[in-house]
Amino acid sequence: MTSLLLRGRTLTFLRWPDAIDDTAAFRYVEDGGLLIDNGKIVAAGAYADVAAKAVPGTRTVDHRPHLILPGFIDCHAHFPQMQVIASYGAELLEWLNKYTFPEETKFENAQHGRRIARLFLDELIRHGTTSVVAYCSVHKQSAEDFFAESHARDMLNVAGKVMMDRNAPPALTDTPKSGYDDTKALIAEWHGKGRQHVAVTPRFAITSSPAQMEMAGTLMREHPDLHMQTHLSENHAEIAFTCELYPEATDYTDVYARYGLLGPKALFGHSIHLSEREADALSDSGSVAVFCPTSNLFLGSGLFDYQRYRRREKPIRIAAATDVGGGTNYSMLRTMDEGYKVIALNGEKLNPFQSFWQLTRGNAEALSLVDRIGTLDAGTDADIVVLDARATPAMRLRMETVASLAEELFLLQTLGDDRAVREVYVSGKPAKSDLPAA
């Protein structure tokens, strides 16, 4: 592979920015360079210094005056729900029965699954997302379709076949044994193949029997390096129903704890209505609460208390995500714009450096993958996004008065969408410019 040298204004985070003037939390280079070889960043810093390390024949791409950042990471999305996004008028449990479950029955068909997987990953790349944690349908075939498409693009993605053996239509249920067997087969075929990661995926406690939850726990004991993803405390009716189904559990979080499903690679979508005991349980186990603001607002589920979870005596690890199709946009910029508003409604603020930390390094840390993605550090995978803060007439007008990097980032977050994403690199290869016309 020919080496590639990118030039532009580079921004990468070193840690959580404590305040808007915490410049030690990030590395910003006005005239920066990234040297890429064999899908990896091999050098980063001032352009002149990096260019001096390039071998003859290295191709240079000049992205000035645009910003170059690590590719965005989406920590919770449902790829089978592309054709139910923007469906009207339902809360969580009705949403599942009225829209989601009928749509997911289509995914036994491999042709349909591969088509939607292709379009889903196209859409993510169009919006600057280079890694996603995805739920497939209950069908093993849907996960095979997703991984085949992801592998063909050399993307680093995490995904799993949903395990669901009750409280769903018969066409969408497996059994404790088949859910276990299908997931084991996917692990054998796909986990560690290229950049693919398989996640154990019980949809949520309502749709998994105690026997199936036990099988999910068995999978995690057998494969402790895997991620586990599920849903937790999204909606008051969901919480009440879960507690009816598991009367022996102290609370909703305790259901998962009883089956060994808490831990540093456990991702709990939503986690809005947590008691202090539940918050302590997530914190003590190193589990991750996944903030899905557009979905939480759209379905009327509630306001995730981001800053309280971070500041409490026992802080909770947090990721952020679109939750498409309950979520209403594929863009992580739009997601954090809505996240800013959710946090403001809780009486707090999230400054733009904190938002972009979350989209990149923060989500990578939440996935325990920061050694691979989420930064522009030498030695990491070359997943990169190039952002244009003058992408639309309204943005160009506002940029006439922008006087700082913080203001530019906040503009991108507030007004930006796929049009602000000029290029995306996946494993060092241009990906957005190769997409079919939108």
N, C-alpha and C positions, 0 to 999 in steps of 0.2 A: 504494500500500500504506500502511495506517495505521502510524504509528510505534508501537513497543513499548518499554516501560520495565520492566526486570526489577529486582526488589529482593531482596537476600539477602546471604549471606556469600560474597564473591567471592574466588577464588584463581586466580592465573595465575603461570606461571614465567617468569623472565627469563634464566636460565641453569641449568646443572647445579648442584645443591646439594652442596657439598663435604662437609658434615657436617649432622647433625640440627639443629644450632643456627645454620646458615648462613641467617639470615633475609634477607640481602641478595639471595638467589637467587630470591626470589618476592615477589609483591605480594598481600597478604591484607588485605581490608577487611571489618571486622566488620559494618558496615551499608553494603553496596556497592550500586552501581547500574550497569546496562548499558542504554544507549540504542541501539535497533536501528531501522534504516530501510533499506528495499529490500534486505534480506538481509545487511546489513553492520552491524558494531558501529561506531557513530559517536561514542560517548563512553563512558568507563569511569572509575570512581573512587568517591568517597564519594557515597552516594545523594543527599544534599541538593544537591551540586554538579552531579551529572548531571541530576537532576530539573529544575533551573533551566534547563537547555538544551532541555528537551522543548517541542515546539510544542503549542498547544491541540489537544485531541482525541487526544493520545497515550494509548494504553491501558496501564495499569499492572498488572503481575502481581507479587504479593508472595509470594516463596518463603521468607521467613523461617520458621523458623530454619535452613533447609537451606543446603548449600554449592552454589555455582554455579561450575562449572569449564568449560574448553573440552571439547568432545566428545572421546570417546576415539577413538583411531586404531589400527586393526588392520592390520599390515603384511604379512600372509601368511595367506591362507585359500583353501579350495577350495569354491566354492559348489555344484558338482555332488555333493559328498559328504555332503549333509545326511542322506541315508538310509542312510549306512554308519557314522555316528558311533556309538560304543559297540558296535562289532563285536569279538568275542572272539578273542584268542589268536594274533596274528600279529605278526611283525616286518616291517620295511619292505617288502622285495621280495615276500614272501608276501602282505602286506596289499594291495599294488597288484594282484596277480594274482587274489586270492581275492575281494576286496571292491570295490576302487576301479574297476578296469577294467570289470567287468560293470555297475556302476552308471552309469558314464559313457556307455555305449552308448545309454542312453535319451535322450541330449540332442540327438540328431538331430531329435527331435520338438519342434517349436516350442512346442506347447501345454504339454508337460512342462517345457521349459526356462523358459518365462515363469512358470509356477506356482512352480517351485523358486526362481527369482530373487526373486519377490515374497516368498515365505516366508523366504528367507535374509535379505533386507534388513529385513523385519519383525523377525526375531530379533535382528539386530545392534542396531537402534534400541531394542528392548525392553531391551537390556543396556547402553545408553548409548554405543554405537559409532556415530559419525557419518561416518566414512570408513574404507574398507577397500581393501586391495590384493588382488585376487581372481584366482585361476586359474579359467578356464572349461574346457570340455572341448575336444577336438580339433575339434569342429564349429564352423564360423563362426557358425552359427545360435545356438549357446549364448551366444556373446559378444554377438550382437545382442540376444538376450533380456535379458541382464544389463544392457546399456547402456540399453535402452529403459525398463526398470524403474527404474534409477538416475536417468535423466534426468527421468522423470515425477515423481520425488520431489525433484528439484533437489539431489541429493547430489553431493559431490565424491568420486569413486571412481576407482581405477586398476584396470584389468583387461585381460586378454589371452586370445586364443584359444591354447590349448596347441599347440605344434608337436611332432609325435611321429611319426617315420617308421620306427621299428623296435622290436623287443622289446616289442611290444604286440599285442593282437588285431587282425586285419585291419580290423574295423569301426571301430577307433580310430586308424588310421594315416592320415596325409596323405602328401604327397611334399615334397621340398625346394621345388619350384616352387609347389605348391598352398598350402603353409604360408606361403610368401612372399606369394603373390597374395592370399590371404585376409586376412593381416595388413595388407597395403597397402590393401585395400578398407575394412577396419575403421578404419584411420587416417583415410582420406579421409572416411568417413561420421561418425565419432564423436569423434575426437580434437579437443578444443577446442569441441565442441558443448556448450553450457551449461558444466557443471563436470566433464565426462568426460575421462579420460586413458587412452589406450591404451598397454599395455605389450607389448613384444616378449617372448614367453613360450616358449622352448624348455623343455620340462618338466624334463629333466635329461640329462646327457651319455649315459646308458645308452639313452634312447629317441630320441635324435637322432643320425643319421649325420654323418660329417664334412661331407658335402654340405649337410645341413640346418643344421649349425652355421655353415657359411660363409654361408648365406642369412640366418641370424639376425644375423650380424655385418654383412652388407650393409645390412640394415634399420636397424641402429643407426648406421651411417655416413651413411645417407640421412636419418635422423631423429634427430640427436644429442640433441634435447630430450626424447626418450621415455625412460621407465623400461624396464629389462630385469629380468625376474625368472626365477629358476630355483632349483634345489636343489644343495647342495654338502655333502659330507662329513657325511652324517646317520648313516650306519651302516657298520660295517666291511666287511660283505659288498658293499655298494654301492660302496665305495671300491675294493675289489679288482677287481670286475667292470669298473668304469670304466677302471682302469689296464690291464686286459686289452684293452679295446676301443680304447684310445688309447695303444699302447706307446711312441709317439714323445714323449709328454708327460712332463715331469719328475714331475708329480703331478696330482691331480684339479683343483686350481685352475688349473694351467697349461693344461689342456684349454680352459677358457673364455678364458684370456688369449690363446691362439694365434688365436682367432677374433675378438678385439677386443671381448670382452663384459665386461671389467672397466671400472669407472668410477664417478663420483659418483652416478649414478642406477641402478647395478646392485645388485639386491637378491638376496642369496644365502641362501635358507632353510636354517636349521639350523647349518651351519658349526661343527660340534662338534669334530671330530677334525682340527684344522688343525696342520700342522707349523709351525715358526717361519718357514720360507721362505714358506709359504702365507699366514700371518698378515701377514708383511711385504708380500706382493704385494697383499693386500686393502687394507692401510693406505696403501701408496704410491699406489694408484690411486684412493683415496677411496671404495672399494666398501663396501657395507653388509652386515654379518652379521646375520641375523634370528633372534632368540632365540624358540624355540617350546617353552616348558617343559612344557606339558601333553602335547603330542605326544611329545616326547623321553622323558618318563617312561612314557607309556602303551605306546609301541612298544619300550621298553627300549633306546633308541638311544644314550644317554649323557648326560653333564652338561656343558652349555655353560658355559665358564669366563668368565663375564661380567666380573668384576672384573679378572682378569688381562688380558683383551682391552682393557679401558679403561686400565689402568695401565702397560702395556708401553711401552717406549721409543718404539715406533711404534704408537700406539693405533689400534684399529679402530672405525669408526663402527658403532653397534649400534641395531637396531630390535627391537621385541617384537611378538609375534603369537600368535593362537590356533591356527593351522594346523588348523582344522576341515576334514575330519573325522578325521584322525589325532589332532588335538587334541580334548580331551574336553569343552570348554565354550565357549560363544559369548561369555562375559563376559571383558573385559579385567581386571576386578577379580580374578576367579578365576585368570586367567592369571598375574598378577603375584604372587598368593598362592603359586602353585606355583613361580614364578620365585624368590621369596624362599627357598623350601626347597632348590631346586637350588643356589643361590648359597651357602646355609648348608652344604650337603654338600661344597662346595668350600672350606669353612673361612672363608668371608667373610660379610658381612651387607650388605643393601641397606636403607637407612633409608626410611621412608614418603615423605618428600619426593622422594627419588630415584625411587621407584616411580611416583609421580604425575607427575613430570617426564617419565619415559619414556613413560607412557600418552598424554601430551598433547604438549608442546613437543618432547620428545626424539624421538618418532616423526615429528613434522612436520619436524624438522631432518633426520632420516634420509631423508625423502622429498624433501628440497629444496623443501618447500611451506610453510615456517614463515611466509612472508609472507601466506599465505591461511588456514591452519588451525593449531590447536594452542595458541593463546593467546586472551586476552580483550582484545587490543590494539585500539585504535581503527583502523579501516581494514581489519580482517580480516573474513572471512566469519563470520556469526553461527551457528556450530555449537556448541551448548552442552548440557551435561548438568547436571541438578539432583540432588544426592545427599542421601539421608536416612539418617543414621547410627542412627536409632531405628526402622528399618523392620520389624524382627521383634522378638518378645519377648526373645530372647537378646541382640540388639543393644541394646535399650532397657535391659536390666538392666546390661550392661557399661558403657553410657554414664553410668550413675549414678556411676561411679568415674573416668571419663575427665576428665583435668585439662588437656589441651593439644591444640592442633590436630594435632600429630604423632600423638598417641594416637588421635585420632578418625580420621585417615586410615588408620592401621594397622588399626583396627577395621573400617573399610569394606573394606579390601583383604582382611582375613582372614575376615570373616563375611558380607560383602556379596555380592549377586548382583542379578538383575534387579529384585528387590523393593526394593532400596535406590535404584533409579533412579526418581525421582518424575516427572521430565519430561525430554524431550529436544527441543531446537530444531534444526532443519535449515534453513539459510538464513533464520533468524529466525522460522520457523513452527513451532508445536508439532507434534511428530511422534509421540511415544509415546502421548499421550492420544487420538490419532486412529486408533490401531491397533485391529483387531478384538479382542474379548476373548480372552485367552490360554486 
